[in-house]
Amino acid sequence: METVKIRRELLEYLLELARDFYPNEFAGFLRAKDGVFEEVLIAPDPHFGRSSAFFNTWMLPHDESIKGTVHSHPGPNPRPSGADLHFFSKFGGVHLIIAYPFVEGSVRAYRNDGSELRVEVVE
Ligand SMILES: [Zn+2]
């Protein structure tokens, strides 16, 4: 399985965001530096609900350091939904899903075709 690298500070921040937004989803774009995800840009609209369709309405920022997306699932299922896969296929890159209860083990990473990647936390 291929590996995606994420900085520990970012991972912990993402888990915190997922808990704060619960029972709603949060979503954001991920910035990478030298192959490691280091920064998140949060979705500008705080009113999205349980559907991931909101991704489709976003204006994707023109920023070449954006290499992926992240969103939370208010339930324990970390698999991408049909809407998620549709979005992934359009965006490319790497996609993190953080499922309830939002601990390190609830984080999954997927390629744009929905195949899973291993998450490696970098200190
Ligand atoms: Zn989803």
Backbone and ligand atoms as CSV (ligand in chain L), in Angstrom:
chain,resi,resn,atom,element,x,y,z
A,1,MET,N,N,0.845,-1.194,0.000
A,1,MET,CA,C,0.000,0.000,0.000
A,1,MET,C,C,0.879,1.243,0.000
A,2,GLU,N,N,0.569,2.179,-0.833
A,2,GLU,CA,C,1.318,3.434,-0.868
A,2,GLU,C,C,1.049,4.266,0.379
A,3,THR,N,N,1.973,5.167,0.673
A,3,THR,CA,C,1.892,5.926,1.919
A,3,THR,C,C,1.668,7.406,1.649
A,4,VAL,N,N,0.855,8.018,2.489
A,4,VAL,CA,C,0.707,9.467,2.472
A,4,VAL,C,C,1.211,9.985,3.818
A,5,LYS,N,N,2.016,11.054,3.778
A,5,LYS,CA,C,2.629,11.575,5.001
A,5,LYS,C,C,1.917,12.821,5.479
A,6,ILE,N,N,1.700,12.867,6.790
A,6,ILE,CA,C,1.028,14.022,7.377
A,6,ILE,C,C,1.750,14.426,8.662
A,7,ARG,N,N,1.949,15.730,8.811
A,7,ARG,CA,C,2.617,16.265,9.999
A,7,ARG,C,C,1.717,16.068,11.216
A,8,ARG,N,N,2.309,15.658,12.349
A,8,ARG,CA,C,1.508,15.371,13.541
A,8,ARG,C,C,0.661,16.561,13.986
A,9,GLU,N,N,1.242,17.759,13.981
A,9,GLU,CA,C,0.481,18.950,14.394
A,9,GLU,C,C,-0.780,19.116,13.549
A,10,LEU,N,N,-0.650,18.889,12.250
A,10,LEU,CA,C,-1.804,19.038,11.369
A,10,LEU,C,C,-2.844,17.966,11.683
A,11,LEU,N,N,-2.390,16.731,11.856
A,11,LEU,CA,C,-3.330,15.653,12.153
A,11,LEU,C,C,-4.126,15.962,13.425
A,12,GLU,N,N,-3.421,16.422,14.449
A,12,GLU,CA,C,-4.122,16.712,15.706
A,12,GLU,C,C,-5.103,17.862,15.551
A,13,TYR,N,N,-4.725,18.846,14.753
A,13,TYR,CA,C,-5.617,19.974,14.487
A,13,TYR,C,C,-6.868,19.499,13.736
A,14,LEU,N,N,-6.672,18.609,12.773
A,14,LEU,CA,C,-7.811,18.092,12.003
A,14,LEU,C,C,-8.769,17.299,12.897
A,15,LEU,N,N,-8.209,16.515,13.817
A,15,LEU,CA,C,-9.051,15.744,14.736
A,15,LEU,C,C,-9.865,16.692,15.621
A,16,GLU,N,N,-9.222,17.787,16.033
A,16,GLU,CA,C,-9.882,18.788,16.861
A,16,GLU,C,C,-11.025,19.444,16.081
A,17,LEU,N,N,-10.760,19.786,14.840
A,17,LEU,CA,C,-11.797,20.400,13.991
A,17,LEU,C,C,-12.987,19.461,13.834
A,18,ALA,N,N,-12.689,18.181,13.582
A,18,ALA,CA,C,-13.768,17.202,13.397
A,18,ALA,C,C,-14.643,17.143,14.645
A,19,ARG,N,N,-14.000,17.184,15.821
A,19,ARG,CA,C,-14.760,17.138,17.082
A,19,ARG,C,C,-15.574,18.422,17.256
A,20,ASP,N,N,-14.973,19.563,16.930
A,20,ASP,CA,C,-15.658,20.849,17.085
A,20,ASP,C,C,-16.885,20.944,16.193
A,21,PHE,N,N,-16.779,20.423,14.966
A,21,PHE,CA,C,-17.881,20.544,14.003
A,21,PHE,C,C,-18.967,19.504,14.241
A,22,TYR,N,N,-18.638,18.412,14.924
A,22,TYR,CA,C,-19.592,17.352,15.164
A,22,TYR,C,C,-20.848,17.923,15.796
A,23,PRO,N,N,-22.093,17.557,15.391
A,23,PRO,CA,C,-22.443,16.462,14.472
A,23,PRO,C,C,-22.433,16.855,12.988
A,24,ASN,N,N,-21.898,18.018,12.650
A,24,ASN,CA,C,-21.767,18.365,11.237
A,24,ASN,C,C,-20.409,17.913,10.716
A,25,GLU,N,N,-20.279,17.956,9.409
A,25,GLU,CA,C,-18.989,17.665,8.794
A,25,GLU,C,C,-18.186,18.948,8.688
A,26,PHE,N,N,-16.884,18.815,8.715
A,26,PHE,CA,C,-16.069,19.936,8.268
A,26,PHE,C,C,-15.335,19.461,7.022
A,27,ALA,N,N,-14.875,20.408,6.240
A,27,ALA,CA,C,-14.145,20.059,5.032
A,27,ALA,C,C,-13.072,21.096,4.766
A,28,GLY,N,N,-12.014,20.659,4.141
A,28,GLY,CA,C,-10.950,21.591,3.820
A,28,GLY,C,C,-10.039,21.048,2.743
A,29,PHE,N,N,-9.169,21.917,2.269
A,29,PHE,CA,C,-8.134,21.530,1.320
A,29,PHE,C,C,-6.814,21.415,2.061
A,30,LEU,N,N,-5.984,20.479,1.598
A,30,LEU,CA,C,-4.708,20.223,2.285
A,30,LEU,C,C,-3.537,20.703,1.444
A,31,ARG,N,N,-2.647,21.417,2.107
A,31,ARG,CA,C,-1.409,21.861,1.467
A,31,ARG,C,C,-0.271,20.942,1.853
A,32,ALA,N,N,0.564,20.613,0.866
A,32,ALA,CA,C,1.723,19.769,1.145
A,32,ALA,C,C,3.007,20.529,0.842
A,33,LYS,N,N,4.033,20.213,1.611
A,33,LYS,CA,C,5.365,20.754,1.356
A,33,LYS,C,C,6.335,19.588,1.374
A,34,ASP,N,N,7.124,19.440,0.326
A,34,ASP,CA,C,8.082,18.347,0.206
A,34,ASP,C,C,7.427,16.986,0.468
A,35,GLY,N,N,6.221,16.803,-0.046
A,35,GLY,CA,C,5.560,15.517,0.061
A,35,GLY,C,C,4.898,15.232,1.402
A,36,VAL,N,N,4.842,16.226,2.282
A,36,VAL,CA,C,4.200,16.037,3.582
A,36,VAL,C,C,3.057,17.047,3.719
A,37,PHE,N,N,1.872,16.560,4.093
A,37,PHE,CA,C,0.754,17.476,4.343
A,37,PHE,C,C,1.005,18.262,5.613
A,38,GLU,N,N,0.912,19.584,5.484
A,38,GLU,CA,C,1.300,20.447,6.605
A,38,GLU,C,C,0.247,21.464,6.990
A,39,GLU,N,N,-0.719,21.746,6.099
A,39,GLU,CA,C,-1.609,22.866,6.351
A,39,GLU,C,C,-2.991,22.572,5.792
A,40,VAL,N,N,-4.023,23.132,6.454
A,40,VAL,CA,C,-5.386,22.942,5.963
A,40,VAL,C,C,-6.033,24.294,5.705
A,41,LEU,N,N,-6.793,24.380,4.626
A,41,LEU,CA,C,-7.621,25.553,4.349
A,41,LEU,C,C,-9.054,25.116,4.567
A,42,ILE,N,N,-9.720,25.718,5.539
A,42,ILE,CA,C,-11.073,25.292,5.895
A,42,ILE,C,C,-12.087,25.846,4.897
A,43,ALA,N,N,-13.121,25.063,4.667
A,43,ALA,CA,C,-14.200,25.510,3.785
A,43,ALA,C,C,-14.774,26.821,4.314
A,44,PRO,N,N,-15.005,27.773,3.407
A,44,PRO,CA,C,-15.479,29.089,3.829
A,44,PRO,C,C,-16.902,29.088,4.361
A,45,ASP,N,N,-17.723,28.131,3.966
A,45,ASP,CA,C,-19.127,28.130,4.372
A,45,ASP,C,C,-19.325,27.213,5.577
A,46,PRO,N,N,-19.647,27.789,6.737
A,46,PRO,CA,C,-19.785,26.959,7.932
A,46,PRO,C,C,-21.133,26.246,8.008
A,47,HIS,N,N,-21.991,26.418,6.993
A,47,HIS,CA,C,-23.360,25.916,7.121
A,47,HIS,C,C,-23.607,24.595,6.416
A,48,PHE,N,N,-22.535,23.933,5.975
A,48,PHE,CA,C,-22.789,22.671,5.293
A,48,PHE,C,C,-23.211,21.612,6.303
A,49,GLY,N,N,-23.955,20.646,5.797
A,49,GLY,CA,C,-24.493,19.636,6.695
A,49,GLY,C,C,-23.845,18.290,6.512
A,50,ARG,N,N,-24.622,17.245,6.447
A,50,ARG,CA,C,-24.086,15.895,6.428
A,50,ARG,C,C,-23.709,15.394,5.037
A,51,SER,N,N,-24.047,16.141,4.012
A,51,SER,CA,C,-23.718,15.687,2.653
A,51,SER,C,C,-22.383,16.253,2.213
A,52,SER,N,N,-21.648,15.476,1.440
A,52,SER,CA,C,-20.362,15.953,0.948
A,52,SER,C,C,-20.502,16.686,-0.368
A,53,ALA,N,N,-21.752,16.885,-0.798
A,53,ALA,CA,C,-21.976,17.534,-2.079
A,53,ALA,C,C,-21.465,18.972,-2.080
A,54,PHE,N,N,-21.268,19.539,-0.879
A,54,PHE,CA,C,-20.812,20.933,-0.814
A,54,PHE,C,C,-19.481,21.125,-1.535
A,55,PHE,N,N,-18.694,20.052,-1.602
A,55,PHE,CA,C,-17.408,20.140,-2.292
A,55,PHE,C,C,-17.603,20.647,-3.721
A,56,ASN,N,N,-18.678,20.187,-4.338
A,56,ASN,CA,C,-18.895,20.501,-5.744
A,56,ASN,C,C,-19.139,21.980,-5.981
A,57,THR,N,N,-19.598,22.670,-4.961
A,57,THR,CA,C,-19.939,24.078,-5.135
A,57,THR,C,C,-18.737,24.975,-4.823
A,58,TRP,N,N,-17.681,24.399,-4.366
A,58,TRP,CA,C,-16.525,25.217,-4.029
A,58,TRP,C,C,-15.805,25.689,-5.261
A,59,MET,N,N,-15.296,26.888,-5.144
A,59,MET,CA,C,-14.356,27.364,-6.139
A,59,MET,C,C,-13.002,26.856,-5.676
A,60,LEU,N,N,-12.404,26.024,-6.481
A,60,LEU,CA,C,-11.112,25.480,-6.091
A,60,LEU,C,C,-10.048,26.573,-6.188
A,61,PRO,N,N,-9.342,26.812,-5.087
A,61,PRO,CA,C,-8.324,27.869,-5.130
A,61,PRO,C,C,-7.204,27.503,-6.117
A,62,HIS,N,N,-6.683,28.509,-6.804
A,62,HIS,CA,C,-5.542,28.272,-7.695
A,62,HIS,C,C,-4.275,28.283,-6.868
A,63,ASP,N,N,-3.909,27.142,-6.384
A,63,ASP,CA,C,-2.794,27.062,-5.454
A,63,ASP,C,C,-2.151,25.700,-5.667
A,64,GLU,N,N,-0.959,25.723,-6.232
A,64,GLU,CA,C,-0.333,24.455,-6.597
A,64,GLU,C,C,0.136,23.635,-5.410
A,65,SER,N,N,0.178,24.249,-4.230
A,65,SER,CA,C,0.595,23.487,-3.052
A,65,SER,C,C,-0.569,22.669,-2.491
A,66,ILE,N,N,-1.789,22.884,-3.013
A,66,ILE,CA,C,-2.939,22.096,-2.558
A,66,ILE,C,C,-2.919,20.742,-3.250
A,67,LYS,N,N,-2.732,19.700,-2.437
A,67,LYS,CA,C,-2.546,18.356,-2.993
A,67,LYS,C,C,-3.628,17.387,-2.547
A,68,GLY,N,N,-4.614,17.876,-1.813
A,68,GLY,CA,C,-5.641,16.953,-1.364
A,68,GLY,C,C,-6.755,17.649,-0.624
A,69,THR,N,N,-7.681,16.840,-0.120
A,69,THR,CA,C,-8.810,17.360,0.643
A,69,THR,C,C,-8.946,16.559,1.932
A,70,VAL,N,N,-9.718,17.110,2.839
A,70,VAL,CA,C,-10.036,16.389,4.069
A,70,VAL,C,C,-11.487,16.698,4.418
A,71,HIS,N,N,-12.213,15.708,4.924
A,71,HIS,CA,C,-13.509,15.992,5.527
A,71,HIS,C,C,-13.805,14.948,6.580
A,72,SER,N,N,-14.738,15.298,7.451
A,72,SER,CA,C,-15.083,14.380,8.531
A,72,SER,C,C,-16.407,13.698,8.217
A,73,HIS,N,N,-16.581,12.522,8.801
A,73,HIS,CA,C,-17.857,11.807,8.753
A,73,HIS,C,C,-18.405,11.755,10.171
A,74,PRO,N,N,-19.629,12.226,10.378
A,74,PRO,CA,C,-20.198,12.208,11.732
A,74,PRO,C,C,-20.523,10.797,12.225
A,75,GLY,N,N,-20.412,9.793,11.381
A,75,GLY,CA,C,-20.620,8.398,11.779
A,75,GLY,C,C,-19.303,7.648,11.778
A,76,PRO,N,N,-19.330,6.367,12.199
A,76,PRO,CA,C,-18.091,5.589,12.325
A,76,PRO,C,C,-17.573,5.012,11.007
A,77,ASN,N,N,-18.294,5.199,9.891
A,77,ASN,CA,C,-17.864,4.621,8.617
A,77,ASN,C,C,-16.886,5.549,7.884
A,78,PRO,N,N,-15.623,5.122,7.746
A,78,PRO,CA,C,-14.636,5.996,7.092
A,78,PRO,C,C,-14.581,5.834,5.575
A,79,ARG,N,N,-15.464,4.989,4.986
A,79,ARG,CA,C,-15.424,4.776,3.544
A,79,ARG,C,C,-16.001,5.986,2.811
A,80,PRO,N,N,-15.457,6.307,1.635
A,80,PRO,CA,C,-16.014,7.415,0.868
A,80,PRO,C,C,-17.418,7.094,0.358
A,81,SER,N,N,-18.312,8.072,0.411
A,81,SER,CA,C,-19.670,7.900,-0.116
A,81,SER,C,C,-19.624,8.049,-1.632
A,82,GLY,N,N,-20.746,7.797,-2.289
A,82,GLY,CA,C,-20.831,7.981,-3.735
A,82,GLY,C,C,-20.490,9.410,-4.136
A,83,ALA,N,N,-21.020,10.373,-3.364
A,83,ALA,CA,C,-20.736,11.786,-3.645
A,83,ALA,C,C,-19.252,12.085,-3.439
A,84,ASP,N,N,-18.669,11.468,-2.399
A,84,ASP,CA,C,-17.233,11.654,-2.151
A,84,ASP,C,C,-16.423,11.181,-3.356
A,85,LEU,N,N,-16.729,9.977,-3.841
A,85,LEU,CA,C,-15.967,9.393,-4.948
A,85,LEU,C,C,-16.103,10.233,-6.217
A,86,HIS,N,N,-17.294,10.753,-6.415
A,86,HIS,CA,C,-17.523,11.618,-7.571
A,86,HIS,C,C,-16.618,12.842,-7.486
A,87,PHE,N,N,-16.569,13.423,-6.298
A,87,PHE,CA,C,-15.716,14.594,-6.106
A,87,PHE,C,C,-14.233,14.242,-6.239
A,88,PHE,N,N,-13.830,13.141,-5.612
A,88,PHE,CA,C,-12.417,12.721,-5.670
A,88,PHE,C,C,-11.966,12.606,-7.128
A,89,SER,N,N,-12.838,11.998,-7.954
A,89,SER,CA,C,-12.467,11.729,-9.341
A,89,SER,C,C,-12.246,13.028,-10.107
A,90,LYS,N,N,-12.915,14.096,-9.667
A,90,LYS,CA,C,-12.759,15.371,-10.365
A,90,LYS,C,C,-11.525,16.133,-9.887
A,91,PHE,N,N,-11.191,15.942,-8.633
A,91,PHE,CA,C,-10.118,16.737,-8.048
A,91,PHE,C,C,-8.749,16.101,-8.223
A,92,GLY,N,N,-8.672,14.774,-8.176
A,92,GLY,CA,C,-7.368,14.116,-8.167
A,92,GLY,C,C,-6.766,14.207,-6.782
A,93,GLY,N,N,-5.498,13.915,-6.644
A,93,GLY,CA,C,-4.826,14.075,-5.358
A,93,GLY,C,C,-5.189,13.031,-4.329
A,94,VAL,N,N,-5.003,13.395,-3.065
A,94,VAL,CA,C,-5.210,12.500,-1.928
A,94,VAL,C,C,-6.346,13.062,-1.079
A,95,HIS,N,N,-7.160,12.153,-0.539
A,95,HIS,CA,C,-8.333,12.598,0.214
A,95,HIS,C,C,-8.391,11.910,1.566
A,96,LEU,N,N,-8.393,12.711,2.610
A,96,LEU,CA,C,-8.497,12.157,3.956
A,96,LEU,C,C,-9.954,12.185,4.401
A,97,ILE,N,N,-10.361,11.106,5.073
A,97,ILE,CA,C,-11.672,11.066,5.724
A,97,ILE,C,C,-11.433,10.725,7.187
A,98,ILE,N,N,-12.003,11.557,8.054
A,98,ILE,CA,C,-11.885,11.338,9.494
A,98,ILE,C,C,-13.251,10.949,10.017
A,99,ALA,N,N,-13.375,9.711,10.471
A,99,ALA,CA,C,-14.674,9.227,10.939
A,99,ALA,C,C,-14.784,9.374,12.464
A,100,TYR,N,N,-16.037,9.379,12.935
A,100,TYR,CA,C,-16.297,9.357,14.362
A,100,TYR,C,C,-15.625,8.119,14.957
A,101,PRO,N,N,-14.965,8.140,16.126
A,101,PRO,CA,C,-14.917,9.217,17.138
A,101,PRO,C,C,-13.721,10.167,17.005
A,102,PHE,N,N,-13.152,10.314,15.809
A,102,PHE,CA,C,-12.142,11.339,15.564
A,102,PHE,C,C,-10.874,11.169,16.387
A,103,VAL,N,N,-10.335,9.963,16.369
A,103,VAL,CA,C,-9.031,9.698,16.979
A,103,VAL,C,C,-8.074,9.318,15.841
A,104,GLU,N,N,-6.801,9.188,16.163
A,104,GLU,CA,C,-5.811,8.933,15.111
A,104,GLU,C,C,-6.183,7.722,14.248
A,105,GLY,N,N,-6.723,6.691,14.897
A,105,GLY,CA,C,-7.111,5.486,14.169
A,105,GLY,C,C,-8.348,5.641,13.301
A,106,SER,N,N,-9.034,6.787,13.387
A,106,SER,CA,C,-10.237,6.997,12.563
A,106,SER,C,C,-9.916,7.705,11.260
A,107,VAL,N,N,-8.631,7.922,10.986
A,107,VAL,CA,C,-8.247,8.653,9.779
A,107,VAL,C,C,-7.898,7.681,8.660
A,108,ARG,N,N,-8.515,7.862,7.502
A,108,ARG,CA,C,-8.205,7.055,6.319
A,108,ARG,C,C,-7.839,7.986,5.185
A,109,ALA,N,N,-6.977,7.483,4.290
A,109,ALA,CA,C,-6.593,8.273,3.117
A,109,ALA,C,C,-6.910,7.477,1.859
A,110,TYR,N,N,-7.389,8.182,0.834
A,110,TYR,CA,C,-7.775,7.540,-0.421
A,110,TYR,C,C,-7.197,8.294,-1.610
A,111,ARG,N,N,-6.917,7.513,-2.654
A,111,ARG,CA,C,-6.556,8.100,-3.929
A,111,ARG,C,C,-7.834,8.541,-4.628
A,112,ASN,N,N,-7.700,9.274,-5.734
A,112,ASN,CA,C,-8.911,9.764,-6.389
A,112,ASN,C,C,-9.795,8.647,-6.958
A,113,ASP,N,N,-9.249,7.438,-7.122
A,113,ASP,CA,C,-10.097,6.328,-7.582
A,113,ASP,C,C,-10.730,5.564,-6.413
A,114,GLY,N,N,-10.524,6.035,-5.203
A,114,GLY,CA,C,-11.138,5.413,-4.036
A,114,GLY,C,C,-10.289,4.340,-3.380
A,115,SER,N,N,-9.121,4.000,-3.969
A,115,SER,CA,C,-8.264,2.992,-3.337
A,115,SER,C,C,-7.566,3.608,-2.121
A,116,GLU,N,N,-7.338,2.751,-1.123
A,116,GLU,CA,C,-6.847,3.272,0.147
A,116,GLU,C,C,-5.326,3.433,0.166
A,117,LEU,N,N,-4.873,4.446,0.887
A,117,LEU,CA,C,-3.449,4.700,1.098
A,117,LEU,C,C,-3.164,4.580,2.582
A,118,ARG,N,N,-1.918,4.237,2.913
A,118,ARG,CA,C,-1.528,4.153,4.315
A,118,ARG,C,C,-1.175,5.568,4.798
A,119,VAL,N,N,-1.604,5.895,6.024
A,119,VAL,CA,C,-1.306,7.206,6.592
A,119,VAL,C,C,-0.089,7.083,7.497
A,120,GLU,N,N,0.941,7.877,7.193
A,120,GLU,CA,C,2.120,7.889,8.060
A,120,GLU,C,C,2.212,9.257,8.725
A,121,VAL,N,N,2.261,9.238,10.062
A,121,VAL,CA,C,2.355,10.488,10.809
A,121,VAL,C,C,3.821,10.848,10.992
A,122,VAL,N,N,4.165,12.072,10.588
A,122,VAL,CA,C,5.543,12.544,10.641
A,122,VAL,C,C,5.671,13.562,11.764
A,123,GLU,N,N,6.703,13.374,12.593
A,123,GLU,CA,C,6.886,14.311,13.732
A,123,GLU,C,C,7.528,15.613,13.251
L,1,ZN,ZN,ZN,-17.630,11.719,2.951
